[in-house]
Amino acid sequence: MQWEGITEFVYVAENESFTQAAKRIGISTAQVSRQVSALEKRLRIQLFYRTTRKVTLTEEGRIFYQHCRSVLDGLDAAKRAITNLQTKPQGKIKMTAPVAFGEKQILPLVSNFALKYGDVEVDAYLTNRQIDLVDEGYDLAIRIGKLSDSTMMAKKLSKRTNYVCASPKYVDIHGIPHSISELTKHSCLLGTPDHWHFSKQGKEISVRMTGRLRYNNGYSLTDAALKGLGIVQLPDYYVEPYLKSGELISVLDHNRAPDERIWAIYPHNRHLSPKVRLLVDYLAEQLV
């Protein structure tokens, strides 16, 4: 008895029409109207303003709709969860990721995922451009750092650390910088952005750097640092093996910027397909 009229109410609210709601549900307009009226009577509130041309939610109706929509979404998710236990993931996933991180970390994992689920197809496009997932028809994007698009759903996958480092050869000749300001006296190796990120007195700061070498490729910057050409700031997946081997030395650790979060983002869609959800969960499990 408590659930009667809830689905009808939600569909009328979303379509602003009793007739359109009836078509979606597959019942008569009169039946939808009766169910909503009975619901209003039980609640002792008016849910809609009704005119001959339009149906709009009252303030109480808007509040009630938000809660009812969440309840129906939860029921849909529960049904899908049960169904998915018996359903093998299949079909195409269109995704995007940043070039370097995607090449080094994401695509090898996607290949492993494809081996595990033979009926899933993946169309992956690596770019540093911020793709509009909805407009360009993408199911999933991997993003790093702060997220600017609040219309997307996001799941944290992992995090990355940015190191400032140099080779022992460079340090022997030029010394170790002990403060951010001392970097102006050193040869800095730059990537596409000309700002490096640090932490100072508990705050994140961005400092514009200059240097005689600028490469738009992390592997080339790593190579230049290994050859003693200067100091570089790069993510962990480029330099950690060399830090462990001693071929590079981490400097200014006390000013290291906070770790950047790695996200999977996807359109705000309550019907997220099982194959995409499965891939997101797999990446989160593997990217530790």
N, C-alpha and C positions, 0 to 999 in steps of 0.2 A: 504493500500500500504506500509506503514512504517513497518508493522510487517512481511511482506513477506520475507521468507528466514531465519528468526531468529531461528526458531526451527530446521530447517535443519542444519544451521551453528553450533548450540550448539551440536547437535548429532554427527556431523562429528568431532568436536573438541574433544568430549569425547571418541569417538571410533577410532579416527585417521584413519578413513576409510569412503569413500562415500558409499561403498557397505553395510557396517554394519549399517550405519546411515539409509540407505534406508530400511533395514529390520526392524529396530526398529520403523520407522514411518509407514511403510506399503505402500511405493510408490516405483517407479523405481529409480535406481541409476542415470539415465539420468536426471530425474526430480529434484533430490537433487542437482546435479551438476549445472543445469540451475538456480535454486533458489539461490544457493550460489554465483554463478558468477554474477547474477543480483544484489545481495546485495553488492558485492564488487564494482560493477560499480556505484551504487548509492552513496556508501560511498567514492568512489575514493581512496580506499586503498586495498592492497593485504592482505587477512586474513590468507591464507595458503601458505606454500611451498609445491608444489606437485612434487612427483617423481613417477616412476612406482612401487616403493615398499612401499612408506610411504607418509603420509600426516601429516604435523606438522604445528602448529600455528606460525605465525610471531609475532614479539613483539607487533605490533598493534592488532593482532588477539587475543593475550593473554589478553590484557587489555579489549578489546571489549567482549571477552567471559565472564570474571568475572562479568561484568555489565549485560550481557544478561542472564547468569545463575540466577542471583539474581531476575531479572524480571520474568523469568519463574517460579522460586520458589514461588514468590509472587502470581502469577496467580494460581499455584497449591494450595497454602494455602487458597486463596480466594474461590476456588471451594470446597475444603474440608470443609471450614467453613460453607458454605451454605448447603452442603450435611449433615454435622454433626448435623445440626439443626433438621434434619428429621431421624437421625440414632441413635438407642439406643446402647450405648456402650456394647460390649460383647467380650468374649474370655479371654485368660489367660494373666496375667501380672507376669513376673518373676522379682523379685526385691531383693535387699539386703540392710542391714543397720547394723551399729555397734550394738554389743550385748546389752549393757546396755541401750543406748538411744532408740534402736529399741524396746526393751522389755517394757520400761517405757512409751515412748511417741508415737512411730510410729505405732506399731501393733494395739493398741487400736483404733487409727484413721482409720487404714486400715480396721478393723472389721466394724466400722461405715460406711465406704465407701461401703463395701460389702453388708451391709444391705440396703443401698440406691440403689445400682445397682445390682440387683439379677442375671444378666446374665454375670457378670464379675467374673473370677476366679483369685485368687492371690496365687502365690507360693513365699513365703518370706523366706529368709535364713539370719539369723543373724550371723555375723562374724566380727571380727576386722581386718581380712585379706583384703588387697586391691585387690579386685577381678577385673580381666580384663573382662569388660562387653561384649565386642565383642567376645573374644575367648570362654567365658563360656556361652554365649547366654542369658545374662540378659538384660532386658528392662530398668531398673532403679536402681540407687543406691542412698542411703542417705549418705552424707559425712559431716564431721565436721572439721572446720579449713581451712587452706590454701590448695588450690587445686594444684596438681602437674601435672595432665594430661590435657594438652591443647587441646587434640583431642576430648574431650567430651564437650557437651553442658551442661550448668549449669544454674540453677535457684535458687536464694536465697529464702529459706523457712522461716528462722527465725534466731535467735542468742541465744547463751547461755553464762551465766556468771559463772566463776569459783571463788569460795569463799575459803578463808583460814579461818578456824574456829575451835573453841574448846568449850567445855562445861564450864558453870560457875564453876563447881567443880574443873576442871583442872586449870582454871584461878585463883581461890582463893588460890590454893596451889602453883602454879608455876609462876603466874603473866602473864601479856600480853606482847608479843614481840612488840617493837616499830620500829624495823627495820628488814630488811631481814637477816642481819648478826646475829641478836640475835636468830634466829631460831636454830642455832647450839647448843644453850644451852637448847633447848627444846626437848621433845620426839615427833618425827614426825611420822605420820602414812602414810605408803607408799602403793601405788598401783603398777601396773606392771611397769610403767615408774619410774625412780628414779630422774627425773627432775621436778621441779615445775616452773610455768611461772609467771612472774611479770612484772610490768612496773616501770622503774626507770629513772627519769630525762627525761621523754618523750620517752624513748626507751623500747622496749620489750626485756626482758632478760630471760634466762633459767638457773636455779640454781640446781645443784645436791644436793639432800637431803639424809640424812641417818636417820635410825630409827630402833627400835627393832621389830616392827611389819610391815609385808608386806603382804597384801591381794590382790588378783587379782579380787576383787569384791567390787563394790561401796557401796552396802548395808551393807556389813560386816565392811567396813571402817567407815561408818556413825555410826553403832552400837558401834564400839570401841571409837569413838569420844564422843558419848553421855554418855558412861560409864567413861569418864574422863581419858582415856588412852593416850591421846596426841592431837596434832594439826594435822588437815587434810586439804588438798586442794581437793575440789570436785565440780562438776558442780551443778548448781542451782536446778535441778530436784531431787537431793538427799537431799539437806540440807535446801532449802527454808522453808518448813513447820516448821522445828525446829528452824530456825532463827526467824520466826514470833512468835512462841510460847515462845521463850526465852530459849529453851533447849540447843541451841548452840549460840555462840557469834561470829560475824564476826570480824576478826582482820586484821591488815595491809591493811585497805581499801585504803589508799593513794598509795599503791604499787600494787593494783589490776590490773591484766593483762587486756588488751582490750577484749571485748566480742568476742567470736568465732562465725563465721557465720556457719549456717547449710544450706547445699545445697542438691538439687536434681540434679543428673547428669545422663545423658543418651547419647547414641552414637550419633555422629553428623550425623543425618539422617533427611533429609528434609521431609520424609514421616512418621514422628512420629505419632503413632496410636492415634486415639481419646481417647481411654480408658486410655492410659498412660498419655496423656496431662491432661485429666480430673482428674486423681489421683494426679498428681503434683499440679494442681491448688487447689484441695481440701486440700491437706496438707499445702500449703502456706496460705490458708484461716484460717485453724484451729490452726496452730502453731504460735500463736501471743505472 
